[in-house]
Every structure is written in C-alpha cells, then in structure tokens.
C-alpha cells in the first residue's frame, strides 16, 4: 500500500503580498526560497523573480537563495527585495587529478512506497553524510542519487549541497542553482555533480532537496475525507520524495526560515517509522 504523508496546517491571513526579488544590479533572482519567519507559510520566486505570499503586513518574511545572503524583511516592505551576494570564503579547493576507476554508493537509501509531499510549502528536506576513513579510497562525490514519485512529467526540483557546522546545515558548497527535472512516476534519479570536484569534509556534508512552488509543478491532489467521505481537492506541488526510516538522526528540514532536525518518532508503535527517523531517500556515489 502506498503511503503519502501530508502536513496540513491551518492559518489565517489578512493580505496578499506581491513583490519581486532582485540582486544589487537589479537583475531578477529566480527560485528564491521564501518563508514567513517561524511559520509554515512559504513560496518560491518565479523565473522572473516575482512572488506572491499570503501574510499579514506585520509579519517578517525570510528570503534565502544560493549565492546570496539570507535576508529578513517586514512583509509590508517586501514589494521589492534586494539580496546581496554572499561574501564568505570556503576552504581553498585543491585541484587533484581523478582516476574514476572505482565507484562506491553510500547512504543505504532505497526505493519504497512511502513518500512525502510538499503540499504548497518550499521545504528543503536534507540528509547528513558523515565522513568516514574508508572514503579515502573514493574521496570525490561523483553523483547524487534520490528517489521520487511524481504525478506530472518533468517536475522541477532544486538540489542543495551544504556545509555541516555546529550540528546544522550552513553555507552552500555549490554557489549556483542546480535545477533538475524528474520524470513522471516512481523514479531513481542520478545527478552528476563531478564537475564541482567535491569531497566529503571531515565535518560531514548535507545534501538537500528543495521543493519549488512554481506553476509548472502544480498538481491538484484529490483525496477522500475520512469523516465526510467526500472528495476534497488540495493544492500540491510535485514531485513527492521517497522517504526511508533510519535509527540515526541525520535528517533535516528547512521551514519557517530555519533548519529543524528530524527527531526519532516514539509514537505510532504499529507503524514502520516507530523508533525511527523519517529521512529523504538520498545516496551518494563516490569515486577516486
């Protein structure tokens, strides 16, 4: 039996804010992750940088994008939001010659029939990969593997790669958007990132999958209400992501403008996730 998990939150709003996100040169920034601070209300800027969000004027809205500093603004001032380019120095990249004669897939994720949907929220679901001494034989990250299940063809998703510091994901290790399309149905997706010459740092690395709340991802999900037995339409943005269940707490979710560590589920003792942590099904393929 296929299980799809939805998180439904009720909230009240008083206004619809329409605006645009641009850089310091007035160029529109697409696919910006936008949240009402500490609330489960969010959206994504469109390809032309415009966005619409339902929020009261006194709320604080958080804007986050690859290569730019995160910015918080009062909703009433959010008609035009200017993001500054990130000014932080990552560790110096040492160019090494790769052999690519050995491959090693890590992560233990697999395709199962349990998936998680975004509903209409631009969550980032992420998984931590800790460093291990055995990775010295295959130190480079060749590909990111993840499992999806989409109701539409070519649903878009953003891949994020984060540093892991002070127990949370922090800076982007790849300072450009990696937008991928997934095919309709249940799929194993393999994304080649070998050109970035990334290694797993000793502090670990976090791979994130970011939902994009954009028109081409929209799907009108219909489900039957258990009480009224009536069919109800619910807005949803594809694709759904396969989730696995692990004993280790190595899963994170970005919501409300901040990271939340997924905790072990200690309820629903008759469910497969009892005393397990819901974790996005992500693997890495390493090479030498």
Secondary structure, DSSP 8 states (H G I E B T S, - for coil): --EEE----------EEEEEEE-TTS-B--S-EEEETTSS-EEE--TTSEEEEE--TTSEEEEE-TTB--EEEEGGGTTEEE--B-----------------EEEES-----SEEE--TT---EEEEEE---GGGGGG-EEEEEEEEEEESSTTEEEEEEEEEEETTEEEEESS-S-EEEEE-SEEEEEEEE-GGG--B--TT-EEEEEEE---GGGEEEEEEE-TTT--EEEEEEES-EEEEEEESS--EEEEETTEEEE-----S-TTSTTTTSEEEE-EEEEEE-
